[in-house]
């Protein structure tokens, strides 16, 4: 039996990764923080450690064949920055993998990262990828378009009665469900792929996303298009006006919303079903 070590196991994608590898017959070791919620987590072994503290990882990867890291932060909390987690914590994982003789390290990156150098979240991830690719550990980097869970922001706007878009609303995205992405990561790592971009089976413009949200909610379609210069202005002033826990995610969202985020399609999950499930949970 092969052994996989999943970092970021209690996050949106991490839970799907644990389930996917277990379904494929692998022994799953899940890295969790002491405060991590493990209800429903499909893992054979849990390791409590802080990846930002390299000493806490010593010995955690004995007999591990593959490390898959979906470790990162969206909102900065506990005084930690993107450089503390998305870069340094993943680097600590990589060093422990190297010392333990792990044969491959798979990492979940961001599509179009080379066009988002000014975004701290992406810059930290990209810096780690450079370290990973120069390491003597074989690597697989997966760059997804965006998660279904990220698209929930559009549904939240629609629930309030209006969706606000920048520019024409024509930039396209084919977001991917966590289960479909976990399967794609498994296949890419198994095949020894160095780099793979991946998206979901359906492509939407931002206007399409707004319409889909209103359709699911059964509400009138109310969309307001703001000039794109407003988006660019917000990007310039946001880091000076907002704390990092707010500015960081907003910088990523606003930057990504100004470009197409599409990649080769895979999977079978439909965004409308995901939105409907969110609505059903509220009832």
C-alpha angles and dihedrals in degrees: 000000000000122000126221128190113208118200117196087028097158095052127095095271097030093065091053090048092054091048093047096051092045090051088053091055100258126139105244124212112188123202110216136173117239088251093046120125110234101178108136094002109150103219136130094211134022123206119193110209143130108241088203087066107064092194090063090060097055110127094002094116102048110142091007116144099187137019118204114189124197088158116142143108128248097185120032110238137157088036091289121138133205088259090054094052115016091043113020100032091050090047088053089052091049093051092050090048090052093049090048095050096245107174100213139019119200119196132190109225133168130270115247091014090151088064094050103057091132092061109091094211092054095039091057092049092048092050090055092048089056089053091046094051092049092049124101089237113097110247143202119196118195119195112193124192096232139306127262086238090062090056089062087085088071090051090050090054091048090050088058088056103256139058117214118208133179123232119340098338088233102117107116134223136176103201121198133223117239093243092052091046092050090054091049091050091051092052094045094050092045090052092049093238113174097207133005133177115204140181139172129271097262129062121206137181113224088254089054089053091053092050091048091053093051091047092053090048094044091233134136113269109254114173127166120196116209121198111266091236086071090061091049092048092051090051090055098048101032098084090054097047107036133054117252094256088063102029095050100060091036092054090053094046094046094046095047092046090062095063141046112270102193132136138165107306125243139158136044107247116116124218094222089059090050092051090047091052090054089052092048091053089060094056 
